[in-house]
Amino acid sequence: MPYAPFDLTGKVALVTGGNGGIGLGMAEAMAQAGADIAIWGTNAAKNAAAKARLETTGRRILALECDVTQEAAVEAAFAETLRVLGRVDGCFANAGISGGRSGPFLERTLEQWERVLQVNLTGAFLTFRAAARHMKERAETGDKGGVLVGTASLAAIEGAARNEHYGASKGGMVAMVRALAVELARYGIRANSILPGWIETEMTARAVADPKFASNVLPRVPMRRWGTGADFGGIAMYLMSSASAFHTGDTLVIDGGYALY
């Protein structure tokens, strides 16, 4: 008999940036476990492809175009998610961008700095705020509970030389999530961060395809491979489920052992 807490039937998960990479890997696993899924992304074609893929699970799937840096867009997308799916039990703030081509900190422009912080940190703030308001309202009617999960990065805890803007955005994510874990616990809301290592996605495609980069990085990964979006399905399902009912405020590293040495 399957372990019952991992059954997500009746739950609804929202995944921003859920149309590819880590986000799609998380969404697919949760759908297979029984959850209905909303994905938000800015690319209509990728949204449509991801929606078709997720619908093979037999669950209700909603795909919306949403730029998480825009307050009005986030509020509208969240309202539409509630209209179609009825509720949101778990919110995965996964949408993000890289720091672009690395360069010396002394040459970093204000525009580059603000763009990364806007997407990776402000976007997560706006998304979490909309979800937390909804979850608090439910709690006040007797329906306590909710899950907030932020996709951060090893850059949040390691020295990301020439990538300080990216590291700052992900470090800010971790700090925000920890604060939310404390503030929202009274409503039964849990908050955790996931810290990926080197994962093969569209965002990292150029880096992992570079032979010199690969020869420098892969020997430091004990598992001797790049991570994939599917590697994040299990942790998403766990955090979304009642199996993690007493697990909050944590930073969960998924990196194939890279950070160990």
Buried (B, 14 or more C-beta within 10 A) or exposed (E): EEEEEBBBEEBBBBBBBBBBBBBBBBBBBBBBBBBBBBBBBBEEEBBEBBBEBBBEBEBBBBBBEBBBBBEEBBBBBBEBBBEBBEBBBBBBBBBBBBBEEBEEEEEBEEEBBEBBBBBBBBBBBBBBBBBBEBBBEBBEEEBBBBBBBBBBBBBBBEEBEBBBBBBBBBBBBBBBBBEBBEEBEEBBBBBBBBBBBBBBBEBBEEBBEEEEBBEEBBEBBEEEEBBBBEBBBBBBBBBBBEBBEEEBBBBBBBBBEBBEE
